[in-house]
Amino acid sequence: MGFLIGVGVGVVTQGVSTSSFFGMMASTGIAFTIFGHNRVELDFKLLANKDVSWWGGIVNVGYQYVF
């Protein structure tokens, strides 16, 4: 078992608009190793635009095969 934390920058789209804008992301979560090389992650990502006038959040469940 381990913990995840991260920050990032990139391009974000919002709502039904197809135009994109510069945004930021912060994430935190937890990861579990199953059967040696298989990792399941549960994390929460907080997204914001460059002006920090819009916020959004997403819960993510992911899988990775770790060599």
N, CA, C and O atoms as a Tripos MOL2 file, in Angstrom:
@<TRIPOS>MOLECULE
protein
  268   267    67     0     0
PROTEIN
NO_CHARGES

@<TRIPOS>ATOM
      1 N           0.8450   -1.1680    0.0000 N.3       1 MET1
      2 CA          0.0000    0.0000    0.0000 C.3       1 MET1
      3 C           0.8930    1.2360    0.0000 C.2       1 MET1
      4 O           1.9450    1.2510    0.6400 O.2       1 MET1
      5 N           0.4700    2.2660   -0.7190 N.am      2 GLY2
      6 CA          1.2280    3.5070   -0.7760 C.3       2 GLY2
      7 C           0.3130    4.6860   -1.0300 C.2       2 GLY2
      8 O          -0.8710    4.5220   -1.3230 O.2       2 GLY2
      9 N           0.8700    5.8620   -0.9150 N.am      3 PHE3
     10 CA          0.1030    7.0880   -1.1180 C.3       3 PHE3
     11 C           0.6050    7.8230   -2.3490 C.2       3 PHE3
     12 O           1.7940    7.7780   -2.6670 O.2       3 PHE3
     13 N          -0.3020    8.5000   -3.0410 N.am      4 LEU4
     14 CA          0.0180    9.2650   -4.2400 C.3       4 LEU4
     15 C          -0.2450   10.7400   -3.9850 C.2       4 LEU4
     16 O          -1.2110   11.0940   -3.3100 O.2       4 LEU4
     17 N           0.6030   11.5920   -4.5180 N.am      5 ILE5
     18 CA          0.3780   13.0340   -4.4630 C.3       5 ILE5
     19 C           1.0590   13.6410   -5.6880 C.2       5 ILE5
     20 O           2.1440   13.2100   -6.0780 O.2       5 ILE5
     21 N           0.4240   14.6380   -6.2870 N.am      6 GLY6
     22 CA          1.0280   15.2390   -7.4660 C.3       6 GLY6
     23 C           0.3870   16.5560   -7.8470 C.2       6 GLY6
     24 O          -0.7210   16.8780   -7.4190 O.2       6 GLY6
     25 N           1.0990   17.3020   -8.6530 N.am      7 VAL7
     26 CA          0.5990   18.5520   -9.2330 C.3       7 VAL7
     27 C           0.9420   18.5370  -10.7140 C.2       7 VAL7
     28 O           1.8800   17.8620  -11.1370 O.2       7 VAL7
     29 N           0.1790   19.2830  -11.4960 N.am      8 GLY8
     30 CA          0.4480   19.3190  -12.9270 C.3       8 GLY8
     31 C          -0.1750   20.5280  -13.5890 C.2       8 GLY8
     32 O          -1.0270   21.2020  -13.0100 O.2       8 GLY8
     33 N           0.2560   20.7930  -14.7980 N.am      9 VAL9
     34 CA         -0.3050   21.8500  -15.6320 C.3       9 VAL9
     35 C          -0.6170   21.2450  -16.9930 C.2       9 VAL9
     36 O          -0.0150   20.2470  -17.3900 O.2       9 VAL9
     37 N          -1.5570   21.8510  -17.7000 N.am     10 GLY10
     38 CA         -1.9140   21.3300  -19.0100 C.3      10 GLY10
     39 C          -3.0750   22.0860  -19.6060 C.2      10 GLY10
     40 O          -3.3480   23.2290  -19.2380 O.2      10 GLY10
     41 N          -3.7530   21.4420  -20.5270 N.am     11 VAL11
     42 CA         -4.8680   22.0420  -21.2440 C.3      11 VAL11
     43 C          -6.1580   21.4050  -20.7430 C.2      11 VAL11
     44 O          -6.2410   20.1840  -20.6140 O.2      11 VAL11
     45 N          -7.1710   22.2350  -20.4590 N.am     12 VAL12
     46 CA         -8.4390   21.7900  -19.8840 C.3      12 VAL12
     47 C          -9.5830   22.2600  -20.7770 C.2      12 VAL12
     48 O          -9.5250   23.3610  -21.3260 O.2      12 VAL12
     49 N         -10.6150   21.4450  -20.9270 N.am     13 THR13
     50 CA        -11.8590   21.8800  -21.5530 C.3      13 THR13
     51 C         -12.9430   21.8560  -20.4950 C.2      13 THR13
     52 O         -12.8890   21.0590  -19.5580 O.2      13 THR13
     53 N         -13.9290   22.7300  -20.6430 N.am     14 GLN14
     54 CA        -14.9690   22.8690  -19.6290 C.3      14 GLN14
     55 C         -16.3340   22.9150  -20.2910 C.2      14 GLN14
     56 O         -16.5140   23.5930  -21.3030 O.2      14 GLN14
     57 N         -17.2960   22.1960  -19.7260 N.am     15 GLY15
     58 CA        -18.6660   22.2310  -20.2220 C.3      15 GLY15
     59 C         -18.7980   21.6420  -21.6180 C.2      15 GLY15
     60 O         -18.0910   20.6980  -21.9710 O.2      15 GLY15
     61 N         -19.7100   22.2060  -22.4110 N.am     16 VAL16
     62 CA        -19.9550   21.7050  -23.7600 C.3      16 VAL16
     63 C         -19.1170   22.4230  -24.8070 C.2      16 VAL16
     64 O         -19.1860   22.0800  -25.9870 O.2      16 VAL16
     65 N         -18.3320   23.4050  -24.4020 N.am     17 SER17
     66 CA        -17.4780   24.1410  -25.3250 C.3      17 SER17
     67 C         -16.3060   23.2690  -25.7700 C.2      17 SER17
     68 O         -15.7420   22.5170  -24.9760 O.2      17 SER17
     69 N         -15.9510   23.3770  -27.0390 N.am     18 THR18
     70 CA        -14.8140   22.6110  -27.5470 C.3      18 THR18
     71 C         -13.5070   23.3890  -27.4570 C.2      18 THR18
     72 O         -12.4470   22.8480  -27.7710 O.2      18 THR18
     73 N         -13.5660   24.6460  -27.0370 N.am     19 SER19
     74 CA        -12.3290   25.4130  -26.8880 C.3      19 SER19
     75 C         -11.6400   25.0190  -25.5800 C.2      19 SER19
     76 O         -12.3020   24.6990  -24.5930 O.2      19 SER19
     77 N         -10.3290   25.0450  -25.5830 N.am     20 SER20
     78 CA         -9.5660   24.6460  -24.4110 C.3      20 SER20
     79 C          -8.7850   25.8280  -23.8610 C.2      20 SER20
     80 O          -8.6000   26.8360  -24.5430 O.2      20 SER20
     81 N          -8.3270   25.6950  -22.6210 N.am     21 PHE21
     82 CA         -7.5750   26.7540  -21.9620 C.3      21 PHE21
     83 C          -6.5430   26.1280  -21.0290 C.2      21 PHE21
     84 O          -6.6330   24.9510  -20.6810 O.2      21 PHE21
     85 N          -5.5750   26.9270  -20.6370 N.am     22 PHE22
     86 CA         -4.5130   26.4790  -19.7410 C.3      22 PHE22
     87 C          -5.0900   26.2180  -18.3590 C.2      22 PHE22
     88 O          -5.8820   27.0180  -17.8620 O.2      22 PHE22
     89 N          -4.7090   25.1210  -17.7360 N.am     23 GLY23
     90 CA         -5.2330   24.7820  -16.4240 C.3      23 GLY23
     91 C          -4.2040   24.1110  -15.5360 C.2      23 GLY23
     92 O          -3.0910   23.7990  -15.9600 O.2      23 GLY23
     93 N          -4.6090   23.8970  -14.2840 N.am     24 MET24
     94 CA         -3.7410   23.2840  -13.2770 C.3      24 MET24
     95 C          -4.4720   22.1200  -12.6260 C.2      24 MET24
     96 O          -5.7010   22.0530  -12.6630 O.2      24 MET24
     97 N          -3.7160   21.2020  -12.0290 N.am     25 MET25
     98 CA         -4.3020   20.0470  -11.3820 C.3      25 MET25
     99 C          -3.4910   19.6770  -10.1500 C.2      25 MET25
    100 O          -2.2630   19.7620  -10.1500 O.2      25 MET25
    101 N          -4.1870   19.2700   -9.1110 N.am     26 ALA26
    102 CA         -3.5600   18.6930   -7.9220 C.3      26 ALA26
    103 C          -4.2650   17.3700   -7.6460 C.2      26 ALA26
    104 O          -5.4870   17.2780   -7.7670 O.2      26 ALA26
    105 N          -3.5090   16.3570   -7.2800 N.am     27 SER27
    106 CA         -4.1220   15.0590   -7.0180 C.3      27 SER27
    107 C          -3.5150   14.4130   -5.7820 C.2      27 SER27
    108 O          -2.3610   14.6490   -5.4230 O.2      27 SER27
    109 N          -4.3290   13.6000   -5.1570 N.am     28 THR28
    110 CA         -3.8810   12.8140   -4.0140 C.3      28 THR28
    111 C          -4.6630   11.5050   -4.0180 C.2      28 THR28
    112 O          -5.8040   11.4590   -4.4760 O.2      28 THR28
    113 N          -4.0530   10.4590   -3.5150 N.am     29 GLY29
    114 CA         -4.7320    9.1790   -3.5330 C.3      29 GLY29
    115 C          -3.9670    8.0980   -2.8060 C.2      29 GLY29
    116 O          -3.0070    8.3550   -2.0780 O.2      29 GLY29
    117 N          -4.4280    6.8740   -3.0290 N.am     30 ILE30
    118 CA         -3.8570    5.7090   -2.3740 C.3      30 ILE30
    119 C          -3.7380    4.5930   -3.4150 C.2      30 ILE30
    120 O          -4.5680    4.4890   -4.3170 O.2      30 ILE30
    121 N          -2.7120    3.7700   -3.2860 N.am     31 ALA31
    122 CA         -2.4820    2.6770   -4.2340 C.3      31 ALA31
    123 C          -2.2690    1.3700   -3.4760 C.2      31 ALA31
    124 O          -1.6450    1.3420   -2.4150 O.2      31 ALA31
    125 N          -2.7980    0.2990   -4.0410 N.am     32 PHE32
    126 CA         -2.6650   -1.0340   -3.4620 C.3      32 PHE32
    127 C          -1.9920   -1.9490   -4.4710 C.2      32 PHE32
    128 O          -2.3640   -1.9540   -5.6440 O.2      32 PHE32
    129 N          -1.0140   -2.7180   -4.0340 N.am     33 THR33
    130 CA         -0.3570   -3.6990   -4.8890 C.3      33 THR33
    131 C          -1.0350   -5.0460   -4.6950 C.2      33 THR33
    132 O          -1.2180   -5.5100   -3.5690 O.2      33 THR33
    133 N          -1.4040   -5.6670   -5.8110 N.am     34 ILE34
    134 CA         -2.0950   -6.9540   -5.7860 C.3      34 ILE34
    135 C          -1.2960   -7.9410   -6.6280 C.2      34 ILE34
    136 O          -0.9790   -7.6430   -7.7790 O.2      34 ILE34
    137 N          -0.9680   -9.0930   -6.0900 N.am     35 PHE35
    138 CA         -0.2480  -10.1630   -6.7940 C.3      35 PHE35
    139 C           1.0830   -9.6900   -7.3790 C.2      35 PHE35
    140 O           1.4250  -10.0590   -8.5030 O.2      35 PHE35
    141 N           1.8230   -8.8960   -6.6500 N.am     36 GLY36
    142 CA          3.1740   -8.5240   -7.0540 C.3      36 GLY36
    143 C           3.2920   -7.3270   -7.9730 C.2      36 GLY36
    144 O           3.7480   -6.2670   -7.5430 O.2      36 GLY36
    145 N           2.8920   -7.4680   -9.2320 N.am     37 HIS37
    146 CA          3.1200   -6.4120  -10.2170 C.3      37 HIS37
    147 C           1.8630   -5.6330  -10.5980 C.2      37 HIS37
    148 O           1.9430   -4.7460  -11.4480 O.2      37 HIS37
    149 N           0.7370   -5.9200  -10.0190 N.am     38 ASN38
    150 CA         -0.5140   -5.2410  -10.3590 C.3      38 ASN38
    151 C          -0.8330   -4.1840   -9.3100 C.2      38 ASN38
    152 O          -0.8480   -4.4780   -8.1150 O.2      38 ASN38
    153 N          -1.0860   -2.9600   -9.7500 N.am     39 ARG39
    154 CA         -1.3720   -1.8740   -8.8130 C.3      39 ARG39
    155 C          -2.7160   -1.2380   -9.1530 C.2      39 ARG39
    156 O          -2.9730   -0.8770  -10.3010 O.2      39 ARG39
    157 N          -3.5600   -1.1060   -8.1450 N.am     40 VAL40
    158 CA         -4.8500   -0.4340   -8.2680 C.3      40 VAL40
    159 C          -4.7560    0.8830   -7.5120 C.2      40 VAL40
    160 O          -4.3260    0.9200   -6.3590 O.2      40 VAL40
    161 N          -5.1620    1.9590   -8.1700 N.am     41 GLU41
    162 CA         -5.0550    3.2930   -7.5800 C.3      41 GLU41
    163 C          -6.4340    3.9300   -7.4590 C.2      41 GLU41
    164 O          -7.2760    3.7880   -8.3460 O.2      41 GLU41
    165 N          -6.6520    4.6250   -6.3660 N.am     42 LEU42
    166 CA         -7.8580    5.4180   -6.1500 C.3      42 LEU42
    167 C          -7.3830    6.8220   -5.8000 C.2      42 LEU42
    168 O          -6.6990    7.0210   -4.7960 O.2      42 LEU42
    169 N          -7.7500    7.7950   -6.6350 N.am     43 ASP43
    170 CA         -7.2790    9.1490   -6.3490 C.3      43 ASP43
    171 C          -8.3370   10.1950   -6.6680 C.2      43 ASP43
    172 O          -9.3050    9.9320   -7.3810 O.2      43 ASP43
    173 N          -8.1300   11.3740   -6.1270 N.am     44 PHE44
    174 CA         -9.0010   12.5250   -6.3250 C.3      44 PHE44
    175 C          -8.1880   13.6260   -6.9870 C.2      44 PHE44
    176 O          -7.1160   13.9940   -6.5070 O.2      44 PHE44
    177 N          -8.7040   14.1470   -8.0890 N.am     45 LYS45
    178 CA         -8.0250   15.2200   -8.8090 C.3      45 LYS45
    179 C          -8.8580   16.4950   -8.7090 C.2      45 LYS45
    180 O         -10.0710   16.4750   -8.9180 O.2      45 LYS45
    181 N          -8.2000   17.5890   -8.3900 N.am     46 LEU46
    182 CA         -8.8260   18.9060   -8.3270 C.3      46 LEU46
    183 C          -8.2760   19.7280   -9.4800 C.2      46 LEU46
    184 O          -7.0650   19.9260   -9.5820 O.2      46 LEU46
    185 N          -9.1670   20.2120  -10.3570 N.am     47 LEU47
    186 CA         -8.7760   20.9580  -11.5480 C.3      47 LEU47
    187 C          -9.1980   22.4100  -11.4160 C.2      47 LEU47
    188 O         -10.2260   22.7100  -10.8090 O.2      47 LEU47
    189 N          -8.4080   23.3120  -11.9810 N.am     48 ALA48
    190 CA         -8.7420   24.7420  -11.9790 C.3      48 ALA48
    191 C          -8.1940   25.3740  -13.2510 C.2      48 ALA48
    192 O          -7.2200   24.8880  -13.8270 O.2      48 ALA48
    193 N          -8.8310   26.4720  -13.6890 N.am     49 ASN49
    194 CA         -8.2960   27.1850  -14.8440 C.3      49 ASN49
    195 C          -7.2000   28.1360  -14.3990 C.2      49 ASN49
    196 O          -6.9310   28.2580  -13.2030 O.2      49 ASN49
    197 N          -6.5650   28.8110  -15.3490 N.am     50 LYS50
    198 CA         -5.4050   29.6480  -15.0060 C.3      50 LYS50
    199 C          -5.7620   30.8340  -14.1280 C.2      50 LYS50
    200 O          -4.9050   31.3260  -13.3940 O.2      50 LYS50
    201 N          -7.0130   31.3140  -14.1790 N.am     51 ASP51
    202 CA         -7.4460   32.4350  -13.3440 C.3      51 ASP51
    203 C          -7.9910   31.9810  -11.9950 C.2      51 ASP51
    204 O          -8.3110   32.8130  -11.1470 O.2      51 ASP51
    205 N          -8.0990   30.6800  -11.7900 N.am     52 VAL52
    206 CA         -8.6710   30.0550  -10.5950 C.3      52 VAL52
    207 C         -10.0940   30.5680  -10.3500 C.2      52 VAL52
    208 O         -10.5200   30.7220   -9.2050 O.2      52 VAL52
    209 N         -10.8170   30.8280  -11.4330 N.am     53 SER53
    210 CA        -12.2190   31.2430  -11.3280 C.3      53 SER53
    211 C         -13.1600   30.0580  -11.5510 C.2      53 SER53
    212 O         -14.3650   30.1790  -11.3340 O.2      53 SER53
    213 N         -12.6270   28.9270  -11.9780 N.am     54 TRP54
    214 CA        -13.4100   27.7190  -12.1910 C.3      54 TRP54
    215 C         -12.6960   26.5580  -11.5150 C.2      54 TRP54
    216 O         -11.4830   26.4030  -11.6570 O.2      54 TRP54
    217 N         -13.4470   25.7400  -10.7780 N.am     55 TRP55
    218 CA        -12.9070   24.5670  -10.0900 C.3      55 TRP55
    219 C         -13.7030   23.3350  -10.5070 C.2      55 TRP55
    220 O         -14.8950   23.4300  -10.7970 O.2      55 TRP55
    221 N         -13.0620   22.2160  -10.5350 N.am     56 GLY56
    222 CA        -13.7340   20.9580  -10.7980 C.3      56 GLY56
    223 C         -12.9830   19.8320  -10.1160 C.2      56 GLY56
    224 O         -11.7850   19.9400   -9.8550 O.2      56 GLY56
    225 N         -13.6820   18.7670   -9.8320 N.am     57 GLY57
    226 CA        -13.0520   17.6220   -9.1850 C.3      57 GLY57
    227 C         -13.4590   16.3310   -9.8600 C.2      57 GLY57
    228 O         -14.5460   16.2320  -10.4300 O.2      57 GLY57
    229 N         -12.5940   15.3530   -9.7950 N.am     58 ILE58
    230 CA        -12.8900   14.0510  -10.3850 C.3      58 ILE58
    231 C         -12.2610   12.9610   -9.5110 C.2      58 ILE58
    232 O         -11.1340   13.1000   -9.0370 O.2      58 ILE58
    233 N         -13.0040   11.8920   -9.3110 N.am     59 VAL59
    234 CA        -12.4910   10.7160   -8.6030 C.3      59 VAL59
    235 C         -12.1110    9.6990   -9.6670 C.2      59 VAL59
    236 O         -12.8760    9.4510  -10.5990 O.2      59 VAL59
    237 N         -10.9410    9.1170   -9.5280 N.am     60 ASN60
    238 CA        -10.4060    8.2260  -10.5450 C.3      60 ASN60
    239 C          -9.9910    6.9030   -9.9120 C.2      60 ASN60
    240 O          -9.3640    6.8780   -8.8530 O.2      60 ASN60
    241 N         -10.3480    5.8110  -10.5700 N.am     61 VAL61
    242 CA         -9.8650    4.4850  -10.1920 C.3      61 VAL61
    243 C          -9.0590    3.9780  -11.3750 C.2      61 VAL61
    244 O          -9.5560    3.9430  -12.5010 O.2      61 VAL61
    245 N          -7.8220    3.5890  -11.1250 N.am     62 GLY62
    246 CA         -6.9580    3.1630  -12.2200 C.3      62 GLY62
    247 C          -6.2260    1.8750  -11.9160 C.2      62 GLY62
    248 O          -6.1630    1.4180  -10.7750 O.2      62 GLY62
    249 N          -5.6790    1.3060  -12.9680 N.am     63 TYR63
    250 CA         -4.9130    0.0610  -12.8670 C.3      63 TYR63
    251 C          -3.5960    0.2480  -13.6110 C.2      63 TYR63
    252 O          -3.5630    0.8640  -14.6770 O.2      63 TYR63
    253 N          -2.5230   -0.2780  -13.0560 N.am     64 GLN64
    254 CA         -1.2200   -0.2550  -13.7190 C.3      64 GLN64
    255 C          -0.5280   -1.5890  -13.5100 C.2      64 GLN64
    256 O          -0.6120   -2.1960  -12.4420 O.2      64 GLN64
    257 N           0.1540   -2.0270  -14.5510 N.am     65 TYR65
    258 CA          1.0520   -3.1700  -14.4070 C.3      65 TYR65
    259 C           2.4420   -2.5930  -14.2150 C.2      65 TYR65
    260 O           2.9520   -1.9020  -15.0970 O.2      65 TYR65
    261 N           3.0580   -2.8650  -13.0830 N.am     66 VAL66
    262 CA          4.3610   -2.3070  -12.7350 C.3      66 VAL66
    263 C           5.4290   -3.3640  -12.9850 C.2      66 VAL66
    264 O           5.3350   -4.4730  -12.4580 O.2      66 VAL66
    265 N           6.4310   -3.0390  -13.7750 N.am     67 PHE67
    266 CA          7.5050   -3.9850  -14.0970 C.3      67 PHE67
    267 C           8.4230   -4.1930  -12.9300 C.2      67 PHE67
    268 O           9.3820   -4.9580  -13.0280 O.2      67 PHE67
@<TRIPOS>BOND
     1     1     2 1
     2     2     3 1
     3     3     4 2
     4     3     5 am
     5     5     6 1
     6     6     7 1
     7     7     8 2
     8     7     9 am
     9     9    10 1
    10    10    11 1
    11    11    12 2
    12    11    13 am
    13    13    14 1
    14    14    15 1
    15    15    16 2
    16    15    17 am
    17    17    18 1
    18    18    19 1
    19    19    20 2
    20    19    21 am
    21    21    22 1
    22    22    23 1
    23    23    24 2
    24    23    25 am
    25    25    26 1
    26    26    27 1
    27    27    28 2
    28    27    29 am
    29    29    30 1
    30    30    31 1
    31    31    32 2
    32    31    33 am
    33    33    34 1
    34    34    35 1
    35    35    36 2
    36    35    37 am
    37    37    38 1
    38    38    39 1
    39    39    40 2
    40    39    41 am
    41    41    42 1
    42    42    43 1
    43    43    44 2
    44    43    45 am
    45    45    46 1
    46    46    47 1
    47    47    48 2
    48    47    49 am
    49    49    50 1
    50    50    51 1
    51    51    52 2
    52    51    53 am
    53    53    54 1
    54    54    55 1
    55    55    56 2
    56    55    57 am
    57    57    58 1
    58    58    59 1
    59    59    60 2
    60    59    61 am
    61    61    62 1
    62    62    63 1
    63    63    64 2
    64    63    65 am
    65    65    66 1
    66    66    67 1
    67    67    68 2
    68    67    69 am
    69    69    70 1
    70    70    71 1
    71    71    72 2
    72    71    73 am
    73    73    74 1
    74    74    75 1
    75    75    76 2
    76    75    77 am
    77    77    78 1
    78    78    79 1
    79    79    80 2
    80    79    81 am
    81    81    82 1
    82    82    83 1
    83    83    84 2
    84    83    85 am
    85    85    86 1
    86    86    87 1
    87    87    88 2
    88    87    89 am
    89    89    90 1
    90    90    91 1
    91    91    92 2
    92    91    93 am
    93    93    94 1
    94    94    95 1
    95    95    96 2
    96    95    97 am
    97    97    98 1
    98    98    99 1
    99    99   100 2
   100    99   101 am
   101   101   102 1
   102   102   103 1
   103   103   104 2
   104   103   105 am
   105   105   106 1
   106   106   107 1
   107   107   108 2
   108   107   109 am
   109   109   110 1
   110   110   111 1
   111   111   112 2
   112   111   113 am
   113   113   114 1
   114   114   115 1
   115   115   116 2
   116   115   117 am
   117   117   118 1
   118   118   119 1
   119   119   120 2
   120   119   121 am
   121   121   122 1
   122   122   123 1
   123   123   124 2
   124   123   125 am
   125   125   126 1
   126   126   127 1
   127   127   128 2
   128   127   129 am
   129   129   130 1
   130   130   131 1
   131   131   132 2
   132   131   133 am
   133   133   134 1
   134   134   135 1
   135   135   136 2
   136   135   137 am
   137   137   138 1
   138   138   139 1
   139   139   140 2
   140   139   141 am
   141   141   142 1
   142   142   143 1
   143   143   144 2
   144   143   145 am
   145   145   146 1
   146   146   147 1
   147   147   148 2
   148   147   149 am
   149   149   150 1
   150   150   151 1
   151   151   152 2
   152   151   153 am
   153   153   154 1
   154   154   155 1
   155   155   156 2
   156   155   157 am
   157   157   158 1
   158   158   159 1
   159   159   160 2
   160   159   161 am
   161   161   162 1
   162   162   163 1
   163   163   164 2
   164   163   165 am
   165   165   166 1
   166   166   167 1
   167   167   168 2
   168   167   169 am
   169   169   170 1
   170   170   171 1
   171   171   172 2
   172   171   173 am
   173   173   174 1
   174   174   175 1
   175   175   176 2
   176   175   177 am
   177   177   178 1
   178   178   179 1
   179   179   180 2
   180   179   181 am
   181   181   182 1
   182   182   183 1
   183   183   184 2
   184   183   185 am
   185   185   186 1
   186   186   187 1
   187   187   188 2
   188   187   189 am
   189   189   190 1
   190   190   191 1
   191   191   192 2
   192   191   193 am
   193   193   194 1
   194   194   195 1
   195   195   196 2
   196   195   197 am
   197   197   198 1
   198   198   199 1
   199   199   200 2
   200   199   201 am
   201   201   202 1
   202   202   203 1
   203   203   204 2
   204   203   205 am
   205   205   206 1
   206   206   207 1
   207   207   208 2
   208   207   209 am
   209   209   210 1
   210   210   211 1
   211   211   212 2
   212   211   213 am
   213   213   214 1
   214   214   215 1
   215   215   216 2
   216   215   217 am
   217   217   218 1
   218   218   219 1
   219   219   220 2
   220   219   221 am
   221   221   222 1
   222   222   223 1
   223   223   224 2
   224   223   225 am
   225   225   226 1
   226   226   227 1
   227   227   228 2
   228   227   229 am
   229   229   230 1
   230   230   231 1
   231   231   232 2
   232   231   233 am
   233   233   234 1
   234   234   235 1
   235   235   236 2
   236   235   237 am
   237   237   238 1
   238   238   239 1
   239   239   240 2
   240   239   241 am
   241   241   242 1
   242   242   243 1
   243   243   244 2
   244   243   245 am
   245   245   246 1
   246   246   247 1
   247   247   248 2
   248   247   249 am
   249   249   250 1
   250   250   251 1
   251   251   252 2
   252   251   253 am
   253   253   254 1
   254   254   255 1
   255   255   256 2
   256   255   257 am
   257   257   258 1
   258   258   259 1
   259   259   260 2
   260   259   261 am
   261   261   262 1
   262   262   263 1
   263   263   264 2
   264   263   265 am
   265   265   266 1
   266   266   267 1
   267   267   268 2
@<TRIPOS>SUBSTRUCTURE
     1 MET1         2 RESIDUE 1 A MET
     2 GLY2         6 RESIDUE 1 A GLY
     3 PHE3        10 RESIDUE 1 A PHE
     4 LEU4        14 RESIDUE 1 A LEU
     5 ILE5        18 RESIDUE 1 A ILE
     6 GLY6        22 RESIDUE 1 A GLY
     7 VAL7        26 RESIDUE 1 A VAL
     8 GLY8        30 RESIDUE 1 A GLY
     9 VAL9        34 RESIDUE 1 A VAL
    10 GLY10       38 RESIDUE 1 A GLY
    11 VAL11       42 RESIDUE 1 A VAL
    12 VAL12       46 RESIDUE 1 A VAL
    13 THR13       50 RESIDUE 1 A THR
    14 GLN14       54 RESIDUE 1 A GLN
    15 GLY15       58 RESIDUE 1 A GLY
    16 VAL16       62 RESIDUE 1 A VAL
    17 SER17       66 RESIDUE 1 A SER
    18 THR18       70 RESIDUE 1 A THR
    19 SER19       74 RESIDUE 1 A SER
    20 SER20       78 RESIDUE 1 A SER
    21 PHE21       82 RESIDUE 1 A PHE
    22 PHE22       86 RESIDUE 1 A PHE
    23 GLY23       90 RESIDUE 1 A GLY
    24 MET24       94 RESIDUE 1 A MET
    25 MET25       98 RESIDUE 1 A MET
    26 ALA26      102 RESIDUE 1 A ALA
    27 SER27      106 RESIDUE 1 A SER
    28 THR28      110 RESIDUE 1 A THR
    29 GLY29      114 RESIDUE 1 A GLY
    30 ILE30      118 RESIDUE 1 A ILE
    31 ALA31      122 RESIDUE 1 A ALA
    32 PHE32      126 RESIDUE 1 A PHE
    33 THR33      130 RESIDUE 1 A THR
    34 ILE34      134 RESIDUE 1 A ILE
    35 PHE35      138 RESIDUE 1 A PHE
    36 GLY36      142 RESIDUE 1 A GLY
    37 HIS37      146 RESIDUE 1 A HIS
    38 ASN38      150 RESIDUE 1 A ASN
    39 ARG39      154 RESIDUE 1 A ARG
    40 VAL40      158 RESIDUE 1 A VAL
    41 GLU41      162 RESIDUE 1 A GLU
    42 LEU42      166 RESIDUE 1 A LEU
    43 ASP43      170 RESIDUE 1 A ASP
    44 PHE44      174 RESIDUE 1 A PHE
    45 LYS45      178 RESIDUE 1 A LYS
    46 LEU46      182 RESIDUE 1 A LEU
    47 LEU47      186 RESIDUE 1 A LEU
    48 ALA48      190 RESIDUE 1 A ALA
    49 ASN49      194 RESIDUE 1 A ASN
    50 LYS50      198 RESIDUE 1 A LYS
    51 ASP51      202 RESIDUE 1 A ASP
    52 VAL52      206 RESIDUE 1 A VAL
    53 SER53      210 RESIDUE 1 A SER
    54 TRP54      214 RESIDUE 1 A TRP
    55 TRP55      218 RESIDUE 1 A TRP
    56 GLY56      222 RESIDUE 1 A GLY
    57 GLY57      226 RESIDUE 1 A GLY
    58 ILE58      230 RESIDUE 1 A ILE
    59 VAL59      234 RESIDUE 1 A VAL
    60 ASN60      238 RESIDUE 1 A ASN
    61 VAL61      242 RESIDUE 1 A VAL
    62 GLY62      246 RESIDUE 1 A GLY
    63 TYR63      250 RESIDUE 1 A TYR
    64 GLN64      254 RESIDUE 1 A GLN
    65 TYR65      258 RESIDUE 1 A TYR
    66 VAL66      262 RESIDUE 1 A VAL
    67 PHE67      266 RESIDUE 1 A PHE
